[in-house]
Amino acid sequence: MVIGEMTQDVDLVVIGAGPGGYPAALRAAELGIKCVIVEAKKKVGGVCLNEGCIPSKALLHAAEVIGEAEHAESFGISFSKPKIDLDKLRSWKESVTGKLAQGIAGMCKSAGVEIFYGRAVFEDSRNIRLEDVAEGAPSRIKFKHAILATGSRPLTLRGLDLESPRLLDSTGALDIKDIPGKLLVVGGGYIGLEMGTVYAALGSEVTVVEMTDGLLPGVDRDLVRPLDNHLKQKFKSILLNTKVSGLKETKGGLEVAFEGQDAPGSMVFDKVLVAVGRRPNSDGIGLEKTGVEIDKQGFVVIDEQCRTQDKRILAVGDVSGQPMLAHRATRQGVVAAEVLAGLPSAFDNRAIPAVVFTEPEIAWCGLTETEARAKNITVGAAKFPWSASGRAQTLSLAAGQTKVVFDPESTLVLGVGIVGPRAGELIAEAVLAIEMGATLEDLVATIHPHPTLSETVMEAATAARARLERQKAQKSREEAGTRT
């Protein structure tokens, strides 16, 4: 050991102060475990708070306000064209993240959880070395247990790694340094569509390129269809079954070459946003010196108690696998802390909700029809169109639907999908229904306030029950006919 080095002994070190890390530390502190957090960046909250969920939703709210003002013309209220002050918009966005970061730091301080800023590197299964540490932080931490919550970072595409201020990842796109006249979004997943929505509202001419045959690959097509119709009006173009084959900087911008059956050849854009997914931050932190197992995709392998193959190390959040969602990380963080405290806790949730914060929003949880077909699972499904919703009509936003997937024998609710305004706020009822083992009748018999969008969940369940009753009656008639 170098003279002057400071080593600190702790029961638990949490590596990462994002939505998986700080809830783990707070829960551990509640349970009497002495713990500290090590965070590589100089602020708490992780990617979600600083470079993802929160700043993007702040900007999406701004986009929604612009969209609502435009839409108001349809029922007789007109506004003048919005004037966009980018400096003020950025300042407001940063104030939102700043306040939330202060709140997290305050909660940690109140709980007695110390935060050290520096990059943690494992030396073995008992010790980490801290690099680039802030003043006052130890250079080493000796721990009994560690919770790995290092998150993820944007993926890059081979051939699209040009060093240019015109080439953006999701983090750079959130800075909103200017409003490009022409923006190409590479990737039709939720990150690309959310950021495309923001820039289109601010005035950019947005083109999306997606290599598969549809936006939001893997998401139920019934849910994607209304969004697809809306984005075709808002975006300049959507290029499906197309991929980017080349990129070079020219005087006028970035020249992009495309490949595909109906690909346009090449086009020039002011900026290009690459949003093709994320990769786990499991490399370069010394995990090879521990017993932690990493799979081919770079994810740390864990069990349902968030334990790795190394008995002293647990992992939560993006670094531990799909789905890479902040709320999954938070739940896992709590589980990991409870496991270390000896409680019978496990990440055995039946449903993890997902939300795409576009306009309209898409939210789903549990089993989808697409997944059921892939797994040869027999399910029933019923939809309720928002055109029949009184509340949706009063909002003049009837292009939505709620869909329930169920077991035709037990009538258990297996999955729910919603597309429409505030779908993300509505999906929690469905998550609870699946977690509690609710049946269609449970949703039908639950009184929902009227008129609200939440009624559409009840109405979709009512439609599903009616379908089952018709099928049962038909079967009875057929059996009676056979007997006679």
One Martini backbone bead per residue (centre of mass of N, CA, C, O) as a GRO file, in nm:
protein
  484
    1MET     BB    1   0.097   0.036   0.022
    2VAL     BB    2   0.062   0.360  -0.008
    3ILE     BB    3   0.158   0.629   0.135
    4GLY     BB    4  -0.149   0.791   0.237
    5GLU     BB    5  -0.351   0.591   0.215
    6MET     BB    6  -0.709   0.538   0.225
    7THR     BB    7  -0.904   0.314   0.423
    8GLN     BB    8  -1.235   0.171   0.413
    9ASP     BB    9  -1.471   0.022   0.624
   10VAL     BB   10  -1.751  -0.187   0.515
   11ASP     BB   11  -2.037  -0.360   0.466
   12LEU     BB   12  -2.138  -0.159   0.222
   13VAL     BB   13  -2.107  -0.116  -0.134
   14VAL     BB   14  -2.228   0.120  -0.367
   15ILE     BB   15  -2.215   0.115  -0.726
   16GLY     BB   16  -2.397   0.371  -0.774
   17ALA     BB   17  -2.644   0.665  -0.799
   18GLY     BB   18  -2.893   0.548  -0.910
   19PRO     BB   19  -3.208   0.385  -0.926
   20GLY     BB   20  -3.051   0.139  -0.781
   21GLY     BB   21  -2.843   0.247  -0.569
   22TYR     BB   22  -2.985   0.447  -0.367
   23PRO     BB   23  -3.217   0.254  -0.274
   24ALA     BB   24  -3.026   0.043  -0.158
   25ALA     BB   25  -2.891   0.225   0.055
   26LEU     BB   26  -3.147   0.317   0.204
   27ARG     BB   27  -3.248   0.033   0.281
   28ALA     BB   28  -2.997  -0.054   0.433
   29ALA     BB   29  -3.008   0.167   0.647
   30GLU     BB   30  -3.287   0.087   0.761
   31LEU     BB   31  -3.148  -0.215   0.832
   32GLY     BB   32  -2.848  -0.145   0.962
   33ILE     BB   33  -2.647  -0.091   0.725
   34LYS     BB   34  -2.330  -0.013   0.654
   35CYS     BB   35  -2.301   0.247   0.402
   36VAL     BB   36  -2.181   0.325   0.068
   37ILE     BB   37  -2.122   0.548  -0.204
   38VAL     BB   38  -2.011   0.511  -0.547
   39GLU     BB   39  -1.944   0.781  -0.787
   40ALA     BB   40  -1.818   0.867  -1.096
   41LYS     BB   41  -1.980   1.105  -1.089
   42LYS     BB   42  -2.061   1.445  -0.969
   43LYS     BB   43  -2.355   1.299  -0.954
   44VAL     BB   44  -2.663   1.213  -0.881
   45GLY     BB   45  -2.903   0.963  -1.049
   46GLY     BB   46  -2.784   0.910  -1.306
   47VAL     BB   47  -2.898   0.872  -1.618
   48CYS     BB   48  -3.196   0.920  -1.565
   49LEU     BB   49  -3.166   1.209  -1.439
   50ASN     BB   50  -2.926   1.341  -1.636
   51GLU     BB   51  -2.958   1.151  -1.941
   52GLY     BB   52  -3.286   1.075  -1.950
   53CYS     BB   53  -3.580   1.050  -1.822
   54ILE     BB   54  -3.610   1.345  -1.713
   55PRO     BB   55  -3.512   1.536  -1.943
   56SER     BB   56  -3.694   1.407  -2.161
   57LYS     BB   57  -3.968   1.468  -2.014
   58ALA     BB   58  -3.938   1.769  -2.009
   59LEU     BB   59  -3.927   1.802  -2.321
   60LEU     BB   60  -4.194   1.648  -2.379
   61HIS     BB   61  -4.370   1.858  -2.240
   62ALA     BB   62  -4.305   2.086  -2.432
   63ALA     BB   63  -4.412   1.935  -2.682
   64GLU     BB   64  -4.702   1.899  -2.576
   65VAL     BB   65  -4.777   2.196  -2.559
   66ILE     BB   66  -4.746   2.252  -2.859
   67GLY     BB   67  -4.949   2.033  -2.954
   68GLU     BB   68  -5.199   2.142  -2.800
   69ALA     BB   69  -5.206   2.418  -2.935
   70GLU     BB   70  -5.256   2.305  -3.220
   71HIS     BB   71  -5.511   2.125  -3.150
   72ALA     BB   72  -5.712   2.355  -3.054
   73GLU     BB   73  -5.823   2.434  -3.336
   74SER     BB   74  -6.039   2.198  -3.358
   75PHE     BB   75  -6.208   2.369  -3.103
   76GLY     BB   76  -6.155   2.706  -3.139
   77ILE     BB   77  -5.841   2.743  -3.050
   78SER     BB   78  -5.595   3.002  -3.090
   79PHE     BB   79  -5.245   3.024  -3.147
   80SER     BB   80  -4.954   3.136  -3.167
   81LYS     BB   81  -4.651   3.097  -3.256
   82PRO     BB   82  -4.398   2.970  -3.100
   83LYS     BB   83  -4.144   3.085  -2.880
   84ILE     BB   84  -3.806   2.973  -2.861
   85ASP     BB   85  -3.604   2.943  -2.565
   86LEU     BB   86  -3.333   2.758  -2.524
   87ASP     BB   87  -3.200   2.862  -2.267
   88LYS     BB   88  -3.455   2.837  -2.089
   89LEU     BB   89  -3.511   2.538  -2.142
   90ARG     BB   90  -3.245   2.432  -2.029
   91SER     BB   91  -3.268   2.562  -1.750
   92TRP     BB   92  -3.524   2.414  -1.665
   93LYS     BB   93  -3.424   2.126  -1.698
   94GLU     BB   94  -3.182   2.162  -1.495
   95SER     BB   95  -3.359   2.234  -1.249
   96VAL     BB   96  -3.499   1.964  -1.225
   97THR     BB   97  -3.246   1.784  -1.184
   98GLY     BB   98  -3.122   1.945  -0.949
   99LYS     BB   99  -3.348   1.906  -0.739
  100LEU     BB  100  -3.342   1.595  -0.738
  101ALA     BB  101  -3.044   1.562  -0.657
  102GLN     BB  102  -3.070   1.708  -0.387
  103GLY     BB  103  -3.275   1.510  -0.269
  104ILE     BB  104  -3.096   1.260  -0.271
  105ALA     BB  105  -2.863   1.371  -0.102
  106GLY     BB  106  -3.044   1.431   0.144
  107MET     BB  107  -3.138   1.141   0.203
  108CYS     BB  108  -2.858   1.023   0.250
  109LYS     BB  109  -2.776   1.204   0.484
  110SER     BB  110  -3.015   1.130   0.674
  111ALA     BB  111  -2.927   0.809   0.658
  112GLY     BB  112  -2.598   0.791   0.661
  113VAL     BB  113  -2.506   0.814   0.357
  114GLU     BB  114  -2.215   0.805   0.196
  115ILE     BB  115  -2.057   0.999  -0.071
  116PHE     BB  116  -1.836   0.896  -0.328
  117TYR     BB  117  -1.622   1.045  -0.570
  118GLY     BB  118  -1.556   0.788  -0.808
  119ARG     BB  119  -1.377   0.522  -0.951
  120ALA     BB  120  -1.455   0.186  -0.946
  121VAL     BB  121  -1.214  -0.087  -0.873
  122PHE     BB  122  -1.152  -0.410  -0.871
  123GLU     BB  123  -0.921  -0.623  -0.689
  124ASP     BB  124  -1.149  -0.792  -0.547
  125SER     BB  125  -1.394  -0.942  -0.325
  126ARG     BB  126  -1.306  -0.690  -0.095
  127ASN     BB  127  -1.189  -0.467  -0.307
  128ILE     BB  128  -1.162  -0.116  -0.386
  129ARG     BB  129  -1.063   0.124  -0.619
  130LEU     BB  130  -1.012   0.478  -0.635
  131GLU     BB  131  -1.067   0.694  -0.901
  132ASP     BB  132  -1.084   1.019  -0.931
  133VAL     BB  133  -1.098   1.156  -0.659
  134ALA     BB  134  -1.224   1.331  -0.426
  135GLU     BB  135  -1.189   1.518  -0.174
  136GLY     BB  136  -1.186   1.288   0.112
  137ALA     BB  137  -1.155   1.031  -0.027
  138PRO     BB  138  -1.091   0.722  -0.053
  139SER     BB  139  -0.874   0.485  -0.221
  140ARG     BB  140  -1.012   0.258  -0.040
  141ILE     BB  141  -1.243  -0.029  -0.014
  142LYS     BB  142  -1.363  -0.236   0.239
  143PHE     BB  143  -1.580  -0.524   0.202
  144LYS     BB  144  -1.844  -0.748   0.246
  145HIS     BB  145  -2.032  -0.593   0.036
  146ALA     BB  146  -2.166  -0.559  -0.303
  147ILE     BB  147  -2.337  -0.322  -0.523
  148LEU     BB  148  -2.408  -0.330  -0.858
  149ALA     BB  149  -2.484   0.011  -1.026
  150THR     BB  150  -2.358   0.110  -1.335
  151GLY     BB  151  -2.528   0.060  -1.579
  152SER     BB  152  -2.528   0.252  -1.889
  153ARG     BB  153  -2.470   0.297  -2.249
  154PRO     BB  154  -2.445   0.397  -2.552
  155LEU     BB  155  -2.463   0.277  -2.855
  156THR     BB  156  -2.258   0.191  -3.128
  157LEU     BB  157  -2.187   0.210  -3.472
  158ARG     BB  158  -2.040   0.078  -3.718
  159GLY     BB  159  -1.946   0.369  -3.906
  160LEU     BB  160  -2.073   0.579  -3.659
  161ASP     BB  161  -1.774   0.715  -3.533
  162LEU     BB  162  -1.775   1.005  -3.587
  163GLU     BB  163  -1.603   1.309  -3.538
  164SER     BB  164  -1.887   1.506  -3.450
  165PRO     BB  165  -2.119   1.755  -3.360
  166ARG     BB  166  -2.347   1.619  -3.554
  167LEU     BB  167  -2.306   1.364  -3.376
  168LEU     BB  168  -2.545   1.186  -3.179
  169ASP     BB  169  -2.655   1.107  -2.875
  170SER     BB  170  -2.878   1.109  -2.625
  171THR     BB  171  -2.716   1.307  -2.454
  172GLY     BB  172  -2.666   1.528  -2.671
  173ALA     BB  173  -2.968   1.576  -2.746
  174LEU     BB  174  -3.046   1.699  -2.454
  175ASP     BB  175  -2.897   1.981  -2.483
  176ILE     BB  176  -3.011   2.170  -2.698
  177LYS     BB  177  -2.821   2.377  -2.873
  178ASP     BB  178  -3.013   2.325  -3.122
  179ILE     BB  179  -3.217   2.350  -3.429
  180PRO     BB  180  -3.235   2.141  -3.664
  181GLY     BB  181  -3.353   2.128  -3.975
  182LYS     BB  182  -3.213   1.834  -4.017
  183LEU     BB  183  -3.307   1.510  -3.881
  184LEU     BB  184  -3.154   1.204  -3.795
  185VAL     BB  185  -3.291   0.890  -3.685
  186VAL     BB  186  -3.126   0.609  -3.550
  187GLY     BB  187  -3.392   0.447  -3.460
  188GLY     BB  188  -3.727   0.296  -3.366
  189GLY     BB  189  -3.724   0.341  -3.075
  190TYR     BB  190  -3.792   0.505  -2.788
  191ILE     BB  191  -3.562   0.711  -2.797
  192GLY     BB  192  -3.592   0.809  -3.090
  193LEU     BB  193  -3.897   0.893  -3.072
  194GLU     BB  194  -3.878   1.093  -2.842
  195MET     BB  195  -3.664   1.284  -2.970
  196GLY     BB  196  -3.817   1.331  -3.232
  197THR     BB  197  -4.060   1.469  -3.099
  198VAL     BB  198  -3.911   1.711  -2.987
  199TYR     BB  199  -3.781   1.824  -3.252
  200ALA     BB  200  -4.042   1.852  -3.412
  201ALA     BB  201  -4.176   2.059  -3.219
  202LEU     BB  202  -3.927   2.271  -3.251
  203GLY     BB  203  -3.879   2.235  -3.601
  204SER     BB  204  -3.782   1.981  -3.713
  205GLU     BB  205  -3.681   1.766  -3.972
  206VAL     BB  206  -3.782   1.432  -3.943
  207THR     BB  207  -3.590   1.128  -3.971
  208VAL     BB  208  -3.650   0.774  -3.975
  209VAL     BB  209  -3.443   0.481  -3.917
  210GLU     BB  210  -3.533   0.127  -3.973
  211MET     BB  211  -3.440  -0.214  -4.009
  212THR     BB  212  -3.714  -0.290  -3.968
  213ASP     BB  213  -4.080  -0.325  -4.026
  214GLY     BB  214  -4.097  -0.147  -3.746
  215LEU     BB  215  -4.182   0.021  -3.493
  216LEU     BB  216  -4.110  -0.091  -3.205
  217PRO     BB  217  -3.978  -0.359  -3.161
  218GLY     BB  218  -4.197  -0.603  -2.998
  219VAL     BB  219  -4.444  -0.439  -3.007
  220ASP     BB  220  -4.761  -0.418  -3.018
  221ARG     BB  221  -4.930  -0.337  -3.305
  222ASP     BB  222  -5.189  -0.211  -3.181
  223LEU     BB  223  -5.019   0.015  -3.034
  224VAL     BB  224  -4.844   0.135  -3.275
  225ARG     BB  225  -5.042   0.238  -3.492
  226PRO     BB  226  -5.129   0.521  -3.381
  227LEU     BB  227  -4.839   0.630  -3.370
  228ASP     BB  228  -4.763   0.593  -3.664
  229ASN     BB  229  -4.981   0.785  -3.776
  230HIS     BB  230  -4.878   1.038  -3.627
  231LEU     BB  231  -4.573   1.041  -3.724
  232LYS     BB  232  -4.637   1.076  -4.029
  233GLN     BB  233  -4.722   1.381  -3.970
  234LYS     BB  234  -4.459   1.488  -3.805
  235PHE     BB  235  -4.272   1.353  -3.995
  236LYS     BB  236  -4.108   1.341  -4.284
  237SER     BB  237  -3.988   1.036  -4.235
  238ILE     BB  238  -4.014   0.664  -4.263
  239LEU     BB  239  -3.755   0.415  -4.266
  240LEU     BB  240  -3.793   0.094  -4.355
  241ASN     BB  241  -3.586  -0.156  -4.412
  242THR     BB  242  -3.335   0.027  -4.310
  243LYS     BB  243  -2.988   0.128  -4.348
  244VAL     BB  244  -2.683   0.248  -4.254
  245SER     BB  245  -2.379   0.259  -4.472
  246GLY     BB  246  -2.301   0.576  -4.439
  247LEU     BB  247  -2.061   0.845  -4.326
  248LYS     BB  248  -2.018   1.202  -4.396
  249GLU     BB  249  -1.852   1.502  -4.403
  250THR     BB  250  -1.971   1.818  -4.499
  251LYS     BB  251  -2.042   2.139  -4.560
  252GLY     BB  252  -2.371   2.085  -4.522
  253GLY     BB  253  -2.305   1.810  -4.354
  254LEU     BB  254  -2.443   1.492  -4.324
  255GLU     BB  255  -2.374   1.218  -4.520
  256VAL     BB  256  -2.619   0.964  -4.596
  257ALA     BB  257  -2.624   0.619  -4.640
  258PHE     BB  258  -2.847   0.377  -4.788
  259GLU     BB  259  -3.018   0.060  -4.720
  260GLY     BB  260  -3.271  -0.081  -4.934
  261GLN     BB  261  -3.546  -0.126  -5.116
  262ASP     BB  262  -3.648   0.201  -5.048
  263ALA     BB  263  -3.399   0.357  -5.055
  264PRO     BB  264  -3.265   0.697  -5.111
  265GLY     BB  265  -2.951   0.658  -5.070
  266SER     BB  266  -2.876   0.991  -5.022
  267MET     BB  267  -2.835   1.229  -4.745
  268VAL     BB  268  -2.863   1.552  -4.588
  269PHE     BB  269  -2.770   1.654  -4.252
  270ASP     BB  270  -2.729   1.843  -3.972
  271LYS     BB  271  -2.817   1.588  -3.794
  272VAL     BB  272  -2.727   1.284  -3.600
  273LEU     BB  273  -2.912   1.029  -3.430
  274VAL     BB  274  -2.804   0.768  -3.218
  275ALA     BB  275  -3.068   0.506  -3.132
  276VAL     BB  276  -2.974   0.159  -3.064
  277GLY     BB  277  -2.909   0.160  -2.761
  278ARG     BB  278  -2.759  -0.031  -2.489
  279ARG     BB  279  -2.480  -0.080  -2.261
  280PRO     BB  280  -2.316  -0.229  -2.019
  281ASN     BB  281  -2.122  -0.140  -1.718
  282SER     BB  282  -1.882  -0.409  -1.699
  283ASP     BB  283  -1.634  -0.268  -1.799
  284GLY     BB  284  -1.332  -0.161  -1.649
  285ILE     BB  285  -1.387  -0.276  -1.316
  286GLY     BB  286  -1.255  -0.571  -1.233
  287LEU     BB  287  -1.439  -0.840  -1.254
  288GLU     BB  288  -1.208  -1.052  -1.326
  289LYS     BB  289  -1.120  -1.047  -1.001
  290THR     BB  290  -1.376  -1.204  -0.970
  291GLY     BB  291  -1.678  -1.420  -0.962
  292VAL     BB  292  -1.810  -1.277  -1.186
  293GLU     BB  293  -2.056  -1.317  -1.433
  294ILE     BB  294  -2.046  -1.275  -1.795
  295ASP     BB  295  -2.209  -1.234  -2.071
  296LYS     BB  296  -2.220  -1.181  -2.415
  297GLN     BB  297  -2.365  -0.885  -2.359
  298GLY     BB  298  -2.237  -0.786  -2.061
  299PHE     BB  299  -2.399  -0.915  -1.844
  300VAL     BB  300  -2.477  -0.969  -1.526
  301VAL     BB  301  -2.518  -1.256  -1.348
  302ILE     BB  302  -2.833  -1.341  -1.192
  303ASP     BB  303  -3.061  -1.384  -0.954
  304GLU     BB  304  -3.360  -1.325  -0.776
  305GLN     BB  305  -3.151  -1.190  -0.547
  306CYS     BB  306  -2.905  -1.044  -0.706
  307ARG     BB  307  -2.695  -1.260  -0.732
  308THR     BB  308  -2.390  -1.363  -0.793
  309GLN     BB  309  -2.119  -1.580  -0.820
  310ASP     BB  310  -2.039  -1.382  -0.603
  311LYS     BB  311  -2.110  -1.377  -0.266
  312ARG     BB  312  -2.036  -1.050  -0.229
  313ILE     BB  313  -2.198  -0.990  -0.504
  314LEU     BB  314  -2.424  -0.764  -0.642
  315ALA     BB  315  -2.692  -0.687  -0.890
  316VAL     BB  316  -2.835  -0.395  -1.063
  317GLY     BB  317  -2.998  -0.323  -1.335
  318ASP     BB  318  -2.861  -0.274  -1.640
  319VAL     BB  319  -2.609  -0.466  -1.574
  320SER     BB  320  -2.831  -0.727  -1.529
  321GLY     BB  321  -3.038  -0.659  -1.765
  322GLN     BB  322  -3.342  -0.724  -1.882
  323PRO     BB  323  -3.497  -0.454  -1.856
  324MET     BB  324  -3.380  -0.116  -1.915
  325LEU     BB  325  -3.513   0.006  -1.620
  326ALA     BB  326  -3.552   0.206  -1.353
  327HIS     BB  327  -3.777   0.046  -1.192
  328ARG     BB  328  -3.625  -0.216  -1.184
  329ALA     BB  329  -3.379  -0.113  -1.028
  330THR     BB  330  -3.526  -0.025  -0.772
  331ARG     BB  331  -3.638  -0.299  -0.690
  332GLN     BB  332  -3.364  -0.445  -0.683
  333GLY     BB  333  -3.230  -0.270  -0.467
  334VAL     BB  334  -3.421  -0.354  -0.241
  335VAL     BB  335  -3.374  -0.656  -0.256
  336ALA     BB  336  -3.068  -0.660  -0.202
  337ALA     BB  337  -3.082  -0.534   0.080
  338GLU     BB  338  -3.271  -0.750   0.205
  339VAL     BB  339  -3.091  -0.993   0.159
  340LEU     BB  340  -2.851  -0.884   0.338
  341ALA     BB  341  -3.060  -0.873   0.595
  342GLY     BB  342  -3.229  -1.163   0.575
  343LEU     BB  343  -3.460  -1.141   0.389
  344PRO     BB  344  -3.742  -1.278   0.198
  345SER     BB  345  -3.623  -1.172  -0.090
  346ALA     BB  346  -3.743  -1.106  -0.439
  347PHE     BB  347  -3.731  -1.096  -0.797
  348ASP     BB  348  -4.083  -1.189  -0.865
  349ASN     BB  349  -4.216  -1.031  -1.072
  350ARG     BB  350  -4.476  -1.040  -1.314
  351ALA     BB  351  -4.455  -0.716  -1.376
  352ILE     BB  352  -4.310  -0.483  -1.618
  353PRO     BB  353  -4.331  -0.177  -1.699
  354ALA     BB  354  -4.383   0.010  -2.010
  355VAL     BB  355  -4.280   0.333  -2.159
  356VAL     BB  356  -4.381   0.556  -2.422
  357PHE     BB  357  -4.326   0.920  -2.449
  358THR     BB  358  -4.522   0.991  -2.665
  359GLU     BB  359  -4.749   1.095  -2.940
  360PRO     BB  360  -4.877   0.877  -2.816
  361GLU     BB  361  -4.877   0.682  -2.559
  362ILE     BB  362  -4.707   0.379  -2.442
  363ALA     BB  363  -4.834   0.089  -2.254
  364TRP     BB  364  -4.706  -0.204  -2.071
  365CYS     BB  365  -4.784  -0.543  -1.940
  366GLY     BB  366  -4.681  -0.839  -1.949
  367LEU     BB  367  -4.847  -1.017  -2.174
  368THR     BB  368  -4.836  -1.060  -2.514
  369GLU     BB  369  -4.946  -1.170  -2.809
  370THR     BB  370  -4.667  -1.203  -2.935
  371GLU     BB  371  -4.545  -1.377  -2.708
  372ALA     BB  372  -4.756  -1.601  -2.706
  373ARG     BB  373  -4.702  -1.705  -2.992
  374ALA     BB  374  -4.395  -1.766  -2.950
  375LYS     BB  375  -4.486  -1.968  -2.689
  376ASN     BB  376  -4.760  -2.121  -2.731
  377ILE     BB  377  -4.989  -1.941  -2.595
  378THR     BB  378  -5.310  -1.941  -2.482
  379VAL     BB  379  -5.513  -1.658  -2.565
  380GLY     BB  380  -5.690  -1.372  -2.487
  381ALA     BB  381  -5.848  -1.076  -2.653
  382ALA     BB  382  -5.928  -0.724  -2.581
  383LYS     BB  383  -6.081  -0.417  -2.702
  384PHE     BB  384  -6.088  -0.054  -2.634
  385PRO     BB  385  -6.200   0.221  -2.779
  386TRP     BB  386  -6.159   0.569  -2.738
  387SER     BB  387  -6.409   0.655  -2.911
  388ALA     BB  388  -6.595   0.538  -2.650
  389SER     BB  389  -6.478   0.769  -2.473
  390GLY     BB  390  -6.573   1.039  -2.304
  391ARG     BB  391  -6.300   1.159  -2.216
  392ALA     BB  392  -6.154   1.147  -2.488
  393GLN     BB  393  -6.357   1.331  -2.635
  394THR     BB  394  -6.318   1.586  -2.450
  395LEU     BB  395  -6.001   1.587  -2.542
  396SER     BB  396  -5.969   1.521  -2.846
  397LEU     BB  397  -5.838   1.197  -2.791
  398ALA     BB  398  -5.940   0.905  -2.966
  399ALA     BB  399  -5.648   0.773  -3.053
  400GLY     BB  400  -5.717   0.485  -2.885
  401GLN     BB  401  -5.634   0.200  -2.658
  402THR     BB  402  -5.743  -0.096  -2.478
  403LYS     BB  403  -5.569  -0.401  -2.376
  404VAL     BB  404  -5.656  -0.745  -2.303
  405VAL     BB  405  -5.487  -1.022  -2.160
  406PHE     BB  406  -5.598  -1.373  -2.130
  407ASP     BB  407  -5.720  -1.651  -1.968
  408PRO     BB  408  -5.973  -1.855  -2.091
  409GLU     BB  409  -6.007  -2.032  -1.828
  410SER     BB  410  -5.940  -1.838  -1.562
  411THR     BB  411  -5.931  -1.513  -1.639
  412LEU     BB  412  -5.662  -1.413  -1.614
  413VAL     BB  413  -5.454  -1.150  -1.602
  414LEU     BB  414  -5.161  -1.111  -1.827
  415GLY     BB  415  -5.224  -0.835  -1.993
  416VAL     BB  416  -5.150  -0.482  -2.080
  417GLY     BB  417  -5.251  -0.229  -2.324
  418ILE     BB  418  -5.167   0.123  -2.400
  419VAL     BB  419  -5.300   0.389  -2.613
  420GLY     BB  420  -5.243   0.720  -2.506
  421PRO     BB  421  -5.306   0.951  -2.300
  422ARG     BB  422  -5.153   0.863  -2.008
  423ALA     BB  423  -5.064   0.560  -2.011
  424GLY     BB  424  -4.845   0.563  -1.783
  425GLU     BB  425  -5.063   0.619  -1.552
  426LEU     BB  426  -5.257   0.360  -1.611
  427ILE     BB  427  -5.075   0.090  -1.581
  428ALA     BB  428  -5.065   0.030  -1.271
  429GLU     BB  429  -5.329  -0.125  -1.244
  430ALA     BB  430  -5.233  -0.366  -1.415
  431VAL     BB  431  -4.994  -0.449  -1.244
  432LEU     BB  432  -5.157  -0.510  -0.991
  433ALA     BB  433  -5.342  -0.722  -1.112
  434ILE     BB  434  -5.118  -0.926  -1.180
  435GLU     BB  435  -4.986  -0.948  -0.897
  436MET     BB  436  -5.284  -1.034  -0.762
  437GLY     BB  437  -5.450  -1.222  -0.958
  438ALA     BB  438  -5.650  -1.107  -1.151
  439THR     BB  439  -5.955  -1.088  -1.300
  440LEU     BB  440  -6.187  -0.978  -1.504
  441GLU     BB  441  -6.400  -0.936  -1.281
  442ASP     BB  442  -6.230  -0.746  -1.107
  443LEU     BB  443  -6.226  -0.514  -1.315
  444VAL     BB  444  -6.532  -0.488  -1.361
  445ALA     BB  445  -6.609  -0.451  -1.039
  446THR     BB  446  -6.444  -0.200  -1.049
  447ILE     BB  447  -6.487   0.122  -0.963
  448HIS     BB  448  -6.483   0.382  -1.192
  449PRO     BB  449  -6.441   0.687  -1.269
  450HIS     BB  450  -6.668   0.942  -1.402
  451PRO     BB  451  -6.492   1.067  -1.649
  452THR     BB  452  -6.232   0.838  -1.757
  453LEU     BB  453  -5.957   0.664  -1.873
  454SER     BB  454  -5.969   0.423  -1.665
  455GLU     BB  455  -6.228   0.286  -1.784
  456THR     BB  456  -6.087   0.128  -2.019
  457VAL     BB  457  -6.005  -0.114  -1.850
  458MET     BB  458  -6.289  -0.210  -1.778
  459GLU     BB  459  -6.398  -0.226  -2.072
  460ALA     BB  460  -6.198  -0.438  -2.175
  461ALA     BB  461  -6.286  -0.654  -1.969
  462THR     BB  462  -6.581  -0.661  -2.057
  463ALA     BB  463  -6.524  -0.756  -2.347
  464ALA     BB  464  -6.384  -1.018  -2.263
  465ARG     BB  465  -6.619  -1.144  -2.107
  466ALA     BB  466  -6.822  -1.141  -2.340
  467ARG     BB  467  -6.662  -1.329  -2.523
  468LEU     BB  468  -6.666  -1.574  -2.336
  469GLU     BB  469  -6.976  -1.599  -2.318
  470ARG     BB  470  -7.024  -1.648  -2.621
  471GLN     BB  471  -6.847  -1.901  -2.645
  472LYS     BB  472  -7.001  -2.067  -2.433
  473ALA     BB  473  -7.278  -2.056  -2.572
  474GLN     BB  474  -7.192  -2.184  -2.839
  475LYS     BB  475  -7.095  -2.451  -2.720
  476SER     BB  476  -7.366  -2.533  -2.597
  477ARG     BB  477  -7.523  -2.542  -2.864
  478GLU     BB  478  -7.346  -2.755  -3.003
  479GLU     BB  479  -7.387  -2.978  -2.788
  480ALA     BB  480  -7.696  -2.989  -2.813
  481GLY     BB  481  -7.701  -3.062  -3.116
  482THR     BB  482  -7.546  -3.332  -3.087
  483ARG     BB  483  -7.753  -3.476  -2.897
  484THR     BB  484  -8.004  -3.444  -3.111
   0.00000   0.00000   0.00000
